[in-house]
């Protein structure tokens, strides 16, 4: 082959490659144009789903926070009631030591009979 034939073959190959390249670019552009509405629709759907999940998480967080506050309030009430009961018991023992001792002895005896009967 001579130099002109080689140049012509190289030129033909280059032109064919350029045409194939343009065809591939055009195909990719067409596919992207057709896919874009679907991508937008999927993205909008995902955003909506994420927003719904976020709202549900906020609702659950609010419920847990409210329940926690109620539990803390009840805990304070129970603590105060236990302190009042303890103070009432101490006052009773100070005012009536003999009666308190007899009640404690009777309770101990009753418990020993109950627990001893189980053996």
C-alpha positions as CSV (number, residue, x, y, z in Angstrom):
1,X,0.0,0.0,0.0
2,X,1.1,3.4,-0.7
3,X,1.1,6.5,1.6
4,X,-2.1,7.9,0.0
5,X,-4.0,4.7,0.5
6,X,-2.9,4.5,4.2
7,X,-3.9,8.1,4.7
8,X,-7.2,7.5,3.0
9,X,-7.8,4.4,5.2
10,X,-6.8,6.3,8.3
11,X,-9.1,9.2,7.3
12,X,-12.0,6.7,6.7
13,X,-11.5,5.1,10.0
14,X,-11.3,8.5,11.7
15,X,-14.5,9.6,10.0
16,X,-16.3,6.4,10.9
17,X,-15.1,6.8,14.5
18,X,-16.3,10.4,14.6
19,X,-19.7,9.3,13.2
20,X,-20.0,6.5,15.7
21,X,-19.1,8.9,18.4
22,X,-21.8,11.4,17.3
23,X,-24.3,8.6,17.1
24,X,-23.5,7.4,20.6
25,X,-23.7,10.9,22.0
26,X,-27.1,11.4,20.3
27,X,-28.3,8.1,21.7
28,X,-27.2,9.0,25.2
29,X,-28.8,12.4,24.9
30,X,-32.1,10.8,23.8
31,X,-32.0,8.2,26.6
32,X,-31.3,11.0,29.1
33,X,-34.2,13.1,27.8
34,X,-36.5,10.1,28.1
35,X,-35.2,9.1,31.5
36,X,-35.3,12.6,33.1
37,X,-39.1,12.7,33.7
38,X,-38.9,9.3,35.4
39,X,-35.9,10.4,37.5
40,X,-37.8,13.5,38.5
41,X,-40.9,11.4,39.4
42,X,-38.8,9.0,41.5
43,X,-37.0,11.8,43.2
44,X,-40.3,13.6,44.0
45,X,-41.7,10.3,45.4
46,X,-38.6,9.7,47.5
47,X,-38.7,13.3,48.9
48,X,-42.4,12.8,49.8
49,X,-41.6,9.5,51.5
50,X,-38.8,11.0,53.5
51,X,-41.0,13.9,54.5
52,X,-43.7,11.5,55.7
53,X,-41.2,9.5,57.7
54,X,-39.8,12.7,59.2
55,X,-43.4,13.8,60.3
56,X,-44.0,10.4,61.8
57,X,-40.7,10.5,63.7
58,X,-41.6,14.0,65.0
59,X,-45.0,12.7,66.1
60,X,-43.4,9.7,67.9
61,X,-40.8,12.0,69.5
62,X,-43.6,14.3,70.8
63,X,-45.5,11.4,72.2
64,X,-42.4,10.0,73.9
65,X,-41.5,13.4,75.3
66,X,-45.1,13.9,76.6
67,X,-45.1,10.4,78.2
68,X,-41.7,11.1,79.8
69,X,-42.9,14.4,81.3
70,X,-46.0,12.6,82.7
71,X,-43.8,9.9,84.2
72,X,-41.5,12.4,85.7
73,X,-44.5,14.2,87.2
74,X,-45.9,11.0,88.6
75,X,-42.5,10.0,90.0
76,X,-42.3,13.3,91.9
77,X,-45.8,12.8,93.2
78,X,-45.0,9.2,94.4
79,X,-41.7,10.4,96.0
80,X,-43.6,13.1,97.8
81,X,-46.3,10.6,98.9
82,X,-43.6,8.2,100.2
83,X,-41.9,11.0,102.1
84,X,-45.2,12.0,103.7
85,X,-45.9,8.3,104.6
86,X,-42.5,7.9,106.1
87,X,-42.8,11.1,108.1
88,X,-46.3,10.0,109.3
89,X,-44.9,6.6,110.4
90,X,-42.0,8.3,112.2
91,X,-44.4,10.6,114.0
92,X,-46.6,7.7,115.0
93,X,-43.7,5.8,116.4
94,X,-42.5,8.8,118.4
95,X,-45.9,9.5,119.8
96,X,-46.8,5.8,120.6
97,X,-43.6,3.8,121.0
98,X,-45.2,0.9,122.9
99,X,-48.0,0.4,120.4
100,X,-45.5,0.6,117.6
101,X,-43.4,-2.1,119.2
102,X,-46.4,-4.4,119.7
103,X,-47.5,-3.9,116.1
104,X,-44.0,-4.7,114.9
105,X,-43.8,-7.8,117.0
106,X,-47.2,-9.0,115.8
107,X,-46.3,-8.4,112.2
108,X,-43.0,-10.3,112.6
109,X,-44.8,-13.2,114.3
110,X,-47.4,-13.3,111.5
111,X,-44.8,-13.3,108.8
112,X,-42.8,-16.0,110.5
113,X,-45.9,-18.2,110.7
114,X,-46.7,-17.5,107.0
115,X,-43.2,-18.2,105.8
116,X,-42.6,-21.1,108.2
117,X,-45.7,-22.9,107.0
118,X,-44.4,-23.0,103.4
119,X,-41.4,-25.1,104.3
